[in-house]
Amino acid sequence: MPSAGAPKFRRRKADRPDEIIAAALEVFVEKGFSAARLEDIAARAGVSKGAVYLYFATKEEIFRAVVEQGFAPNLQTIRNLAEGVPLPPLLRDLTVTISQPLATTKIGGIIKVVIGESRNFPELARAWHDTLVAPALAAMTSAIAAAQARGEIRPGDPRQFAISLISPLLVGVLWKETFVPVGAAALDIRALAKQHVELWLAGVAQPETA
């Protein structure tokens, strides 16, 4: 087993994609997508540029892998919403699951990169939409529609309800990534998410069960 100070290239090859993805996350957040170079990612991962090409053909492919690795576990949790369990406890659990990495890791910086560079690099927005946004929104919309059918929440457009549920998290991430670094007051994303889900549940509950 290599020592703690052993070069990364001596580690098992199976570890390298994860190391490259972790390095890419840091580089994308620090430099943005357009300014990030494969050389920067390789150097941060402790591998050669050629080694990066063994696993990823393009910078866009690395970005998609960052999105998938960072959010795929949460996507499965969201999909579980559609399995018929009462909506309130599931949403409370989901709030913790999603807000924790947004508050404690650099994943939120990727959201800022997508928004800031999507006009010049529409493939970034496409990767984000296809990998996370579309399936997550579909699962949440389905769960809300099922809850409406069970009489748990008010009638209304379930997709619009879903968008209203997740929107404050996006605002919180943008505040954290854009304004806090230039001196704005810090924002506790976990507390924001927890408070909002309770307000949302109270707002959409049927009057007789509110």
N, C-alpha and C positions, 0 to 999 in steps of 0.2 A: 504493500500500500504506500503511495507516495506521501512524503512528508508535507506539512502545511506549507512549506516554502517552495515546493516543487513547481516547476513551470506548468501552466495549464495544458500545454500540448502533450504532456505525459499522462494526462488523465484519460479515462476510458472515452473512446470516440462517441459512445452513446450520450455522454454528458454535453458534448459540444453544441448541439442545437440549442439546448436550454441556456447555455452560457452566452451564446450569440444573441438570443432573443432578449435576455436580461440586459446585456450590454446595449442592444439597440434601443430598448426602452429608455435608458438613461440618456443616450445620445440624442434621440428624437426629442425628448423633453427639453434638453439643454440647448440644442441648436435649431430645432424645427426640422421639418422633413427636407426642404429644399437644400439647406446648408449642411445637413448630415451627409457624410461620405462613408462608403464602405470601409475605407481605410480607418476611419475613426471607430467604427463599430468593431472591426477586427482587433484594433489595438486595445480597446476597452475590454474585449473578451479574452485577450491574451493569445490570439491565434493569428495566422497569416491571412491576408486577403484571399488567397487561393483556397484556404480552408472554408471561408465563408461561402464561396461559390460551390463547394461540394454539397451544401445543404440548401442554399437559396440562390435562385437565378438572378433576382433583381432586388433592388431596395424596396420596391413595392411589395414583393413577396415576404420580405422580412417584416414589413409593417403589418401585413395581414396576420402574420404569425404572432406578433406582439398583441394585437387585438384579440385573437383567438385564445391565447394562453392567459391573458389578463382577465378576460370576462367570460370565457366558456363555462367555468364552474357555476357562476351566478346564473347563466342562462338556463341551466338545467333546473335550478331552484325555481326560476320563474315559470318554466314549463310545468312544474309540479302544481302550480296554482290551478290548473285546469282539471284537476282530478276529483273535484266534487267536495273537497273539504271546505268548511265555512271560511269565508273570505277574511274576516278580521284577524284571527290568529295567524293565518298564513302571511298576510301583509305585514304584520308586526315582526314576524321572523325574517321576512324578506328585507325589511328595512335595515335590520342589523347586518344581514349578509352583504347587502350592496354597499351600505354607507361605510362599513369598516375599511375596505381597501381604498375607497375614495378619500378617506380621512387620513390614512396612515401610509399610503404608498404613492408612487409617482404616476399611477395609472390615470389620475385626473388630468395630468399634463398632456396625455394623448388626446383627450377630448378637445383640449384647446388647440392642439396641432391640427386636428381634423377641421375644426371650425375656421381656423386662421388660414389654412392653405387649401381648402377644398375647391376654390375657384380655379387656382392654377394647377391643382392636382386632384381632379374629380375622382380618380381611382381611390383616393384615401376615403372620401365620403362614401363611395360605393362599397369599399371593404367594410367600413363601419356599419353601414346600413344593412348589407346582406348578411354579415356575420352576427350582428347583435341586435340592432334596432328593430328590423322587420320581424324576426322570430320572437323577440321579447314582447313587442307590442301586440303581436297576434295572440300570444299565449295569455297576456294580461287581459286583452279584450275578450277572449273566450271565457276566462275565469269570471270576469265581471258580468258577462251575459248570463252565465250559468247562475251566478248569485242573484241576478234579477229574476231569473226563472224560478228560483227557490223562494222569492219574496224577501230576500235579505236587504236589498237596496232599491232605491227609487228607479223607476223607468227612465230611460234616456239613452243617448247614443253611447254604447259601451266603449267605443274607440276614443271618443272625446273624454269620457271619464278616465280612461287609462292615461291619456296624454296629460290630463290635469293632475293625475297622481304622481307622475314621474318628473314633471317640469321643474319643481323647486330644487330637486337634486342637481339638475343641470345648471341652474342659476348659482347654486352653492359652489359647484365645482369651478365655474368661471370666476366667481368672486375670489375663491381661494388661489387660483392660478394666475389671475390677472391683477387684482387690486391689492391683495395682502402683500405681495412682494414690493409694492411701491408705497407701503405705509398705511394701508387701510386696516381697520380693526379685524382681528382674526375671526373666523367663523367656524363654529363647531358643526360640521356637516352631519355627524351622527345625531346630535341633539335636534338639528333642523329637521332631519328625516323623521325622527321619532315623533316630534310635535306635529309635523304636517300630516302624517298618516292618521293620527287621532282626529285632527280637524277634518280631514277628508272623509273618514268613516262616519263622523257625526253629521257631516253635510249630506252624504248620500244615503244615510239610513232611512228606512221607511219611517214616517212620522210616529207611528204607534210603537216602534221599537227603538227610537232615538234615545 
